[in-house]
Amino acid sequence: MSLRGYRDSDMPFVAAIVAEALHEHYEPSLYGSLSAEWPQGFLIAADARDVPVGFLLGVNQVEREARVLMFAVDRNHRMQGVGALLMDAFLLRCRDRGYRRTTLEVRVSNATAIRFYTRYQYSVIDLLRAYYSDGENGYQMARDL
Ligand SMILES: CC(C)(COP(=O)(O)OP(=O)(O)OC[C@H]1O[C@@H](n2cnc3c(N)ncnc32)[C@H](O)[C@@H]1OP(=O)(O)O)[C@@H](O)C(=O)NCCC(=O)NCCS
């Protein structure tokens, strides 16, 4: 498994992971434009054939803060440390930039992700009512750096 930055040719692979894991569809151009804003914040985990199997897309919308906008690993590659590789590298890059904290949102029903984030010392700071388009509540979680 290798970690690298996002390339335009990754778009269909990233979109497929998003569709399956996050049940969302985003404009394909979103990935390229967010990558241009903070290239080091968009991490791709690729297999031996350089095909993306997971990614973490971070953005910087609040001063000295990073927000994890999307984070997912392909179903067949979960529980093998890919998520940890991505999150470890992301937190390092945030510290390199002098950020004070990172935030994210997660569905209240997503026990797997909440457990993962809790292990990474994220904690719930807010309940976001009807945050998701299907009406589900979200938690906002944060971690100081
Ligand atoms: C959350 C997610 C990215 C984690 O990725 P992953 O590659 O499976 O995570 P890792 O294999 O690196 O797991 C890291 C640790 O969390 C634990 N963990 C991960 N998934 C777990 C699960 N379902 N149950 C229990 N522990 C779990 C692992 O045991 C591992 O612990 P270890 O380091 O002691 O072995 C992945 O489950 C995913 O893509 N989920 C669907 C999309 C999603 O929900 N994204 C978050 C939206 S906010």
The ligand as a Gaussian input file, in Angstrom:
#p B3LYP/6-31G(d) Opt

LIG

0 1
 C      -13.947000       4.192000       8.959000
 C      -13.026000       3.492000       7.934000
 C      -12.468000       4.537000       6.976000
 C      -11.876000       2.775000       8.696000
 O      -10.955000       2.266000       7.729000
 P      -10.168000       0.878000       7.927000
 O       -9.151000       0.828000       6.865000
 O      -11.146000      -0.249000       8.025000
 O       -9.522000       1.100000       9.369000
 P       -8.218000       0.352000       9.936000
 O       -8.132000      -1.012000       9.364000
 O       -7.056000       1.246000       9.766000
 O       -8.608000       0.281000      11.461000
 C       -7.905000       0.998000      12.459000
 C       -8.333000       0.465000      13.796000
 O       -9.751000       0.570000      13.968000
 C      -10.288000      -0.714000      14.228000
 N      -11.509000      -0.892000      13.453000
 C      -11.753000      -0.499000      12.186000
 N      -12.991000      -0.895000      11.811000
 C      -13.501000      -1.558000      12.868000
 C      -14.726000      -2.237000      13.114000
 N      -15.687000      -2.350000      12.169000
 N      -14.917000      -2.821000      14.314000
 C      -13.965000      -2.756000      15.268000
 N      -12.787000      -2.135000      15.102000
 C      -12.563000      -1.550000      13.920000
 C       -9.275000      -1.713000      13.743000
 O       -9.337000      -2.892000      14.516000
 C       -7.980000      -0.995000      13.912000
 O       -7.479000      -1.202000      15.183000
 P       -5.951000      -1.702000      15.351000
 O       -5.097000      -0.597000      14.806000
 O       -5.795000      -1.899000      16.814000
 O       -5.862000      -2.974000      14.557000
 C      -13.803000       2.397000       7.147000
 O      -14.500000       1.580000       8.063000
 C      -14.779000       2.932000       6.102000
 O      -14.422000       3.258000       4.983000
 N      -16.065000       2.995000       6.479000
 C      -17.117000       3.420000       5.549000
 C      -17.039000       4.885000       5.256000
 C      -17.183000       5.720000       6.515000
 O      -18.012000       5.415000       7.358000
 N      -16.392000       6.776000       6.585000
 C      -16.465000       7.729000       7.671000
 C      -17.548000       8.686000       7.385000
 S      -17.552000      10.008000       8.554000

